Amino acid sequence: MALNHILPLIKLTKLTIEYCSFPFEQLLQLLSFTPNLHILKFQSISFNQNNFMLIQQNETFIYVSKINQVKSLDVRESCTLECIEMIMNLFPQIEYIKTGLNKKEIEPIGRFLFSKINKKIYKLLFLCISYTPKLYLKQLKTFIKLENLLDDYFIDLVDCNLCIWR
């Protein structure tokens, strides 16, 4: 019996995937049946192929990016710049992202997310970077100011999480 017959996937608004390394292709398939999903949480995503452009040209990816309503995303593992770019393309309605980031990825991801010319991410209001050392707060504040990325924002460290509101 199919999962959709047991549980009407179209009615789901929140989904938490506890599986350690959920294959991205399966996530896309699941998202194609859950157009009313607003909150998505998962441990990590595993990619069978590293060509992110090829993944984004996939028919299911394009379909999901047009129909999904995900506004809140929580990824417990660290994301790379390529992963963040793909997330922003897959979830154009996203307002809240919580994830871990590698130290060397913070500036490129910050540049991508907060660049004034990047209109794709206009709806993103809140970014939370998990388990962030205190020194990153000052580094990111300086970086945002030097790069002139945001005019109106608030940045703070909350329970070891670096939070940026705009």
Phi and psi in degrees as a GROMACS rama.xvg file:
@    title "Ramachandran Plot"
@    xaxis  label "Phi"
@    yaxis  label "Psi"
@TYPE xy
-72.4347  148.235  ALA-2
-56.875  -36.714  LEU-3
-65.0704  -24.707  ASN-4
-79.5404  -30.0091  HIS-5
-80.1403  -43.9308  ILE-6
-130.984  115.972  LEU-7
-67.4756  98.2637  PRO-8
-60.0052  -29.8096  LEU-9
-64.15  -21.7424  ILE-10
-89.6419  -9.39535  LYS-11
-66.3834  134.354  LEU-12
-117.163  -16.9562  THR-13
-137.668  135.542  LYS-14
-140.112  126.751  LEU-15
-117.779  123.222  THR-16
-107.323  113.694  ILE-17
-90.449  -7.89602  GLU-18
-61.2105  133.919  TYR-19
-59.3589  -44.6929  CYS-20
-137.107  82.0003  SER-21
-77.1692  124.78  PHE-22
-62.5222  134.46  PRO-23
-60.3213  -37.7457  PHE-24
-61.2184  -39.3185  GLU-25
-69.3574  -36.8373  GLN-26
-61.2784  -44.3813  LEU-27
-59.8037  -45.0606  LEU-28
-60.0424  -45.298  GLN-29
-62.0739  -43.9154  LEU-30
-64.971  -27.8796  LEU-31
-67.9937  -19.5853  SER-32
-103.136  1.86783  PHE-33
-126.826  64.3894  THR-34
-68.6189  -16.1501  PRO-35
-98.0989  10.5895  ASN-36
-68.2665  129.608  LEU-37
-112.343  -29.2854  HIS-38
-125.848  126.929  ILE-39
-130.396  127.71  LEU-40
-130  137.05  LYS-41
-154.784  162.414  PHE-42
-71.3303  -59.6352  GLN-43
-160.229  165.549  SER-44
-115.963  138.481  ILE-45
-111.315  135.78  SER-46
-107.588  127.67  PHE-47
-74.166  -26.1071  ASN-48
-128.488  146.788  GLN-49
-94.1465  1.39291  ASN-50
-84.9059  93.5488  ASN-51
-65.7955  -31.665  PHE-52
-66.116  -40.592  MET-53
-64.3769  -41.7684  LEU-54
-59.3287  -43.2148  ILE-55
-72.4582  -14.1768  GLN-56
-91.1404  -5.03458  GLN-57
-61.6199  138.075  ASN-58
-57.4801  -42.09  GLU-59
-66.604  -40.8644  THR-60
-58.4717  -47.9674  PHE-61
-62.153  -44.3063  ILE-62
-61.2229  -49.0225  TYR-63
-61.9544  -39.902  VAL-64
-64.1604  -24.4723  SER-65
-87.1747  -30.3255  LYS-66
-103.03  -21.792  ILE-67
-73.1018  155.394  ASN-68
-119.501  19.1208  GLN-69
-62.0741  123.261  VAL-70
-112.683  -21.9912  LYS-71
-129.238  127.249  SER-72
-131.619  130.139  LEU-73
-126.102  110.942  ASP-74
-113.624  115.427  VAL-75
-71.6089  -31.905  ARG-76
-83.3879  165.085  GLU-77
-69.8386  144.726  SER-78
-110.954  147.354  CYS-79
-90.8093  170.857  THR-80
-58.9212  -44.0083  LEU-81
-61.1655  -40.2332  GLU-82
-65.1127  -43.9351  CYS-83
-62.6271  -43.0067  ILE-84
-59.8592  -43.1352  GLU-85
-66.1575  -41.1544  MET-86
-59.0526  -44.6499  ILE-87
-65.6905  -33.5903  MET-88
-74.3677  -34.6695  ASN-89
-76.126  -34.6596  LEU-90
-119.258  76.2369  PHE-91
-66.9761  -15.535  PRO-92
-91.4152  2.80013  GLN-93
-60.3089  134.192  ILE-94
-119.22  -23.7041  GLU-95
-137.375  126.736  TYR-96
-129.904  130.918  ILE-97
-124.222  125.246  LYS-98
-159.299  168.889  THR-99
-93.2753  151.675  GLY-100
-136.01  145.552  LEU-101
-74.9005  142.634  ASN-102
-51.2544  -43.4606  LYS-103
-71.0281  -13.8078  LYS-104
-93.8808  -13.5504  GLU-105
-60.1103  -48.146  ILE-106
-67.3859  -47.6532  GLU-107
-61.6115  -38.77  PRO-108
-68.7545  -42.2178  ILE-109
-59.0266  -43.3321  GLY-110
-61.3665  -44.2967  ARG-111
-65.1811  -48.68  PHE-112
-71.3986  -34.4854  LEU-113
-110.995  6.83528  PHE-114
-61.5622  132.09  SER-115
-65.7608  -20.8551  LYS-116
-89.1955  -7.5803  ILE-117
-87.6993  91.1962  ASN-118
-76.5951  -16.6986  LYS-119
-60.8935  -32.0353  LYS-120
-103.171  22.022  ILE-121
-56.6775  -33.53  TYR-122
-78.4887  -15.4428  LYS-123
-65.4476  116.886  LEU-124
-107.219  -23.5032  LEU-125
-144.568  128.875  PHE-126
-124.458  128.231  LEU-127
-122.857  120.363  CYS-128
-103.964  112.971  ILE-129
-69.009  149.06  SER-130
49.5307  55.6182  TYR-131
-100.561  126.535  THR-132
-62.6972  150.58  PRO-133
-57.1174  -34.4818  LYS-134
-64.499  -22.7629  LEU-135
-67.1466  -29.7871  TYR-136
-58.3923  -52.2729  LEU-137
-64.527  -42.5915  LYS-138
-59.3257  -44.9525  GLN-139
-71.3705  -38.0478  LEU-140
-59.035  -47.2957  LYS-141
-62.4189  -44.3571  THR-142
-60.7119  -46.9957  PHE-143
-60.6058  -41.6414  ILE-144
-68.1368  -47.8353  LYS-145
-62.4444  -38.8929  LEU-146
-85.3091  -6.32357  GLU-147
52.8173  49.4733  ASN-148
-82.7327  -41.3992  LEU-149
-128.918  142.293  LEU-150
-95.7206  -47.6633  ASP-151
-118.143  101.193  ASP-152
-154.691  165.506  TYR-153
-133.345  134.357  PHE-154
-131.284  135.358  ILE-155
-157.56  162.508  ASP-156
-101.313  119.375  LEU-157
-124.421  112.948  VAL-158
49.5686  51.0735  ASP-159
66.8233  13.1442  CYS-160
-112.671  128.037  ASN-161
-84.1821  118.821  LEU-162
-116.327  134.216  CYS-163
-125.89  121.657  ILE-164
-109.964  142.016  TRP-165
